[in-house]
C-alpha cells in the first residue's frame, strides 16, 4: 500500500521533456568557388550596310559612314544583287569558372551574386560577301566568289550576376539569375581581286577586327547541396549583346587600295546550358 502511494509522488518528480526541436534548413551562407561544364550556342546576324568605293574627301553620299559616297554610283550599279544579311551560328563545349557569395534568409530564401568567366573559341564562315556575289553587282564583269568570305569567331565571355533563390527543400534551391555580360567577337572579311565581283586589287587581302561586346544575360536553374560543403547545379541562360558596328573592311582605310570599303553590322545572341560543381566556404 505504501509503495502504491509512493509511486505517484515519484512520477511527479521526474523531469518533463520539452517540445520537439524543428530541424533547421541547410546552411547556405558563405563564399563559393566552382567550375562549370556545358554548351554554348551563338547566333551572329551579319548585315552588309553598304560598299564605299569613293576616294577620300568626297562629300557624303547614300549613307556610308565617314562622310563618303555609298554604293550604286559607278563601280557597283547592281548593289545589292543578293540578300545583304547572313546568319553565322556556332556551338560547342564551354567550360567556366565562377566565384560568388550568398546568404540565407528565414531558412527559405537565398540571395547572392556571382562572377563567371566562360571559355570558348568557336567560329563559322560563309563564302561571298552578302550583297555582292554576282557579276550583276559590278555591272557585268565576270567573277567568282570562291576567294571571298566572312568568318566570325566567338571567344570568351564574362558576366556579373545577382542571384535569388527559393529553397524547395532544405538541400534543394530553385534560383533565377541575371546581370551584365561581355562577349569577345572577331570578324574577318577576305577578298580575292583576281576573281571577286567586289575587289579589284589583284593581291588577295583580308581585314580582321575584334571587340568585347557589352550586353546582358538572364536565366535560372536548380542547385542541390549534395554534401555539407558541395553544391551541384544545372543552369540555362540567354544572352543578348546588341549590335556591333565595326569599321570598314578591305578598302583604302584597311590598307588595300583599289578595293571598296565594306561596312557591316553584327547582332549577337547566345544560349548556354551547363552543370556546375562548387565548394561552399562557410563563415
C-alpha positions as semicolon CSV with decimal commas, in nm:
position;residue;x (nm);y (nm);z (nm)
1;X;0,000;0,000;0,000
2;X;0,287;0,233;0,091
3;X;0,458;0,150;-0,238
4;X;0,144;0,226;-0,427
5;X;0,112;0,564;-0,262
6;X;0,478;0,646;-0,321
7;X;0,478;0,581;-0,700
8;X;0,264;0,877;-0,799
9;X;0,488;1,105;-0,594
10;X;0,798;0,963;-0,767
11;X;0,644;1,006;-1,111
12;X;0,560;1,366;-1,033
13;X;0,926;1,435;-0,955
14;X;1,050;1,302;-1,298
15;X;1,179;1,578;-1,536
16;X;0,945;1,652;-1,828
17;X;1,080;1,657;-2,189
18;X;1,049;1,982;-2,385
19;X;0,872;2,018;-2,723
20;X;1,042;1,860;-3,029
21;X;1,311;2,081;-3,185
22;X;1,248;2,163;-3,552
23;X;1,524;2,053;-3,792
24;X;1,687;2,367;-3,937
25;X;1,731;2,410;-4,312
26;X;2,074;2,353;-4,461
27;X;2,308;2,648;-4,410
28;X;2,370;2,818;-4,746
29;X;2,571;3,114;-4,613
30;X;2,925;3,164;-4,739
31;X;3,157;3,209;-5,035
32;X;3,151;2,957;-5,317
33;X;3,410;2,866;-5,580
34;X;3,306;2,643;-5,868
35;X;3,367;2,507;-6,216
36;X;3,110;2,463;-6,494
37;X;3,087;2,231;-6,794
38;X;2,830;2,276;-7,067
39;X;2,744;2,401;-7,413
40;X;2,711;2,746;-7,571
41;X;2,522;2,820;-7,894
42;X;2,580;3,162;-8,054
43;X;2,392;3,334;-8,338
44;X;2,568;3,622;-8,519
45;X;2,343;3,800;-8,771
46;X;2,557;3,993;-9,022
47;X;2,414;4,276;-9,235
48;X;2,615;4,448;-9,510
49;X;2,524;4,814;-9,473
50;X;2,696;4,945;-9,786
51;X;3,002;4,940;-10,011
52;X;3,206;5,258;-10,022
53;X;3,411;5,291;-10,339
54;X;3,462;5,668;-10,337
55;X;3,802;5,837;-10,289
56;X;3,882;6,006;-9,960
57;X;3,745;6,357;-9,922
58;X;3,440;6,341;-10,146
59;X;3,112;6,458;-9,992
60;X;2,859;6,235;-9,821
61;X;2,651;6,013;-10,045
62;X;2,396;5,743;-9,964
63;X;2,458;5,658;-9,603
64;X;2,807;5,513;-9,565
65;X;2,992;5,637;-9,257
66;X;3,293;5,869;-9,258
67;X;3,131;6,121;-9,496
68;X;3,192;5,920;-9,813
69;X;2,991;5,811;-10,114
70;X;2,789;5,495;-10,079
71;X;2,718;5,216;-10,331
72;X;2,546;5,223;-10,667
73;X;2,722;5,523;-10,821
74;X;2,990;5,391;-11,059
75;X;3,157;5,060;-10,981
76;X;2,865;4,875;-10,822
77;X;2,549;4,975;-11,005
78;X;2,381;4,644;-10,914
79;X;2,444;4,650;-10,538
80;X;2,278;4,475;-10,368
81;X;2,246;4,182;-10,607
82;X;2,154;3,939;-10,326
83;X;2,030;3,950;-9,966
84;X;2,259;4,166;-9,756
85;X;2,203;3,952;-9,446
86;X;2,360;3,624;-9,336
87;X;2,342;3,426;-9,013
88;X;2,657;3,280;-8,857
89;X;2,586;3,010;-8,598
90;X;2,829;2,808;-8,392
91;X;2,805;2,588;-8,086
92;X;3,031;2,377;-7,875
93;X;3,178;2,288;-7,539
94;X;3,209;2,574;-7,289
95;X;3,397;2,527;-6,960
96;X;3,378;2,802;-6,700
97;X;3,486;2,909;-6,352
98;X;3,277;3,110;-6,110
99;X;3,307;3,269;-5,767
100;X;3,039;3,428;-5,553
101;X;2,887;3,492;-5,215
102;X;2,542;3,425;-5,073
103;X;2,335;3,436;-4,754
104;X;2,022;3,257;-4,637
105;X;1,712;3,438;-4,502
106;X;1,445;3,273;-4,283
107;X;1,553;2,923;-4,392
108;X;1,361;2,994;-4,715
109;X;1,540;3,246;-4,940
110;X;1,899;3,263;-5,062
111;X;2,041;3,588;-5,201
112;X;2,382;3,633;-5,359
113;X;2,594;3,734;-5,658
114;X;2,849;3,564;-5,884
115;X;3,125;3,645;-6,130
116;X;3,178;3,390;-6,408
117;X;3,432;3,350;-6,688
118;X;3,339;3,119;-6,977
119;X;3,592;2,985;-7,228
120;X;3,528;2,907;-7,593
121;X;3,666;2,984;-7,937
122;X;3,408;2,873;-8,193
123;X;3,380;3,006;-8,547
124;X;3,161;2,997;-8,855
125;X;3,234;3,105;-9,214
126;X;3,033;3,181;-9,526
127;X;3,155;3,214;-9,885
128;X;3,096;3,551;-10,052
129;X;3,018;3,897;-9,919
130;X;2,640;3,934;-9,866
131;X;2,500;4,189;-10,110
132;X;2,768;4,147;-10,379
133;X;2,813;3,791;-10,503
134;X;2,749;3,801;-10,882
135;X;2,856;3,998;-11,187
136;X;2,531;4,194;-11,161
137;X;2,680;4,375;-10,861
138;X;2,972;4,531;-11,052
139;X;2,795;4,589;-11,384
140;X;2,873;4,262;-11,561
141;X;3,244;4,187;-11,510
142;X;3,285;3,805;-11,498
143;X;3,358;3,694;-11,143
144;X;3,353;3,421;-10,879
145;X;3,304;3,429;-10,501
146;X;3,546;3,137;-10,446
147;X;3,800;3,370;-10,283
148;X;3,555;3,586;-10,087
149;X;3,443;3,503;-9,735
150;X;3,340;3,631;-9,394
151;X;3,446;3,449;-9,077
152;X;3,313;3,528;-8,730
153;X;3,471;3,390;-8,412
154;X;3,310;3,399;-8,067
155;X;3,560;3,378;-7,784
156;X;3,545;3,417;-7,407
157;X;3,251;3,558;-7,214
158;X;3,235;3,725;-6,872
159;X;2,936;3,806;-6,650
160;X;2,844;3,953;-6,315
161;X;2,507;3,821;-6,194
162;X;2,299;3,880;-5,882
163;X;2,109;3,566;-5,780
164;X;1,790;3,499;-5,583
165;X;1,666;3,153;-5,490
166;X;1,387;2,976;-5,304
167;X;1,452;2,660;-5,100
168;X;1,211;2,395;-5,225
169;X;1,371;2,165;-4,968
170;X;1,649;2,231;-4,716
171;X;1,901;2,096;-4,965
172;X;1,741;2,199;-5,300
173;X;1,743;2,558;-5,430
174;X;1,541;2,694;-5,724
175;X;1,702;3,018;-5,843
176;X;1,694;3,297;-6,102
177;X;1,999;3,497;-6,210
178;X;2,083;3,783;-6,443
179;X;2,312;4,077;-6,500
180;X;2,564;4,246;-6,732
181;X;2,776;4,028;-6,958
182;X;3,070;4,065;-7,201
183;X;3,132;3,861;-7,518
184;X;3,453;3,860;-7,727
185;X;3,386;3,866;-8,103
186;X;3,614;3,874;-8,406
187;X;3,521;3,926;-8,773
188;X;3,744;3,865;-9,076
189;X;3,646;3,972;-9,429
190;X;3,857;3,825;-9,712
191;X;3,856;3,904;-10,084
192;X;4,050;3,785;-10,393
193;X;4,080;4,061;-10,651
194;X;4,162;3,818;-10,933
195;X;3,819;3,656;-10,923
196;X;3,591;3,861;-10,698
197;X;3,290;4,069;-10,808
198;X;3,378;4,300;-10,520
199;X;3,757;4,355;-10,511
200;X;3,985;4,497;-10,779
201;X;4,324;4,480;-10,609
202;X;4,493;4,169;-10,760
203;X;4,658;4,088;-10,426
204;X;4,425;3,880;-10,209
205;X;4,356;4,062;-9,886
206;X;4,168;4,030;-9,563
207;X;4,087;4,252;-9,266
208;X;4,024;4,135;-8,910
209;X;3,857;4,335;-8,634
210;X;3,766;4,232;-8,280
211;X;3,567;4,375;-7,992
212;X;3,432;4,297;-7,646
213;X;3,054;4,344;-7,662
214;X;2,857;4,453;-7,356
215;X;2,511;4,302;-7,310
216;X;2,306;4,112;-7,056
217;X;2,242;3,753;-6,955
218;X;1,939;3,604;-6,776
219;X;1,841;3,254;-6,670
220;X;1,795;3,016;-6,383
221;X;1,837;2,665;-6,256
222;X;1,841;2,419;-5,967
223;X;2,119;2,378;-5,713
224;X;2,147;2,074;-5,486
225;X;2,353;2,062;-5,169
226;X;2,496;1,715;-5,219
227;X;2,709;1,728;-4,903
228;X;2,757;1,991;-4,638
229;X;3,002;2,199;-4,847
230;X;2,941;2,077;-5,204
231;X;2,682;2,228;-5,442
232;X;2,578;2,071;-5,773
233;X;2,380;2,285;-6,021
234;X;2,210;2,270;-6,358
235;X;2,156;2,605;-6,532
236;X;2,023;2,765;-6,852
237;X;2,090;3,124;-6,964
238;X;2,007;3,350;-7,260
239;X;2,237;3,641;-7,351
240;X;2,193;3,938;-7,583
241;X;2,493;4,154;-7,679
242;X;2,321;4,403;-7,905
243;X;2,465;4,512;-8,241
244;X;2,834;4,562;-8,319
245;X;2,923;4,811;-8,593
246;X;3,289;4,759;-8,681
247;X;3,490;4,991;-8,903
248;X;3,547;4,938;-9,276
249;X;3,686;4,613;-9,414
250;X;3,907;4,558;-9,722
251;X;3,917;4,910;-9,866
252;X;4,159;5,201;-9,857
253;X;4,103;5,254;-9,485
254;X;4,219;4,896;-9,429
255;X;4,528;4,939;-9,649
256;X;4,402;4,769;-9,967
257;X;4,396;5,039;-10,235
258;X;4,158;4,956;-10,516
259;X;3,907;4,765;-10,302
260;X;3,584;4,919;-10,176
261;X;3,530;4,960;-9,805
262;X;3,279;4,704;-9,680
263;X;3,065;4,822;-9,388
264;X;2,862;4,573;-9,187
265;X;2,697;4,524;-8,852
266;X;2,660;4,212;-8,640
267;X;2,382;4,130;-8,390
268;X;2,487;3,868;-8,133
269;X;2,279;3,642;-7,906
270;X;2,364;3,318;-7,728
271;X;2,218;3,034;-7,524
272;X;2,404;2,833;-7,260
273;X;2,336;2,505;-7,080
274;X;2,572;2,393;-6,808
275;X;2,632;2,183;-6,498
276;X;2,840;2,323;-6,215
277;X;3,012;2,192;-5,905
278;X;3,110;2,437;-5,630
279;X;3,263;2,426;-5,285
280;X;3,094;2,645;-5,021
281;X;3,327;2,810;-4,770
282;X;3,105;2,874;-4,469
283;X;3,176;3,163;-4,228
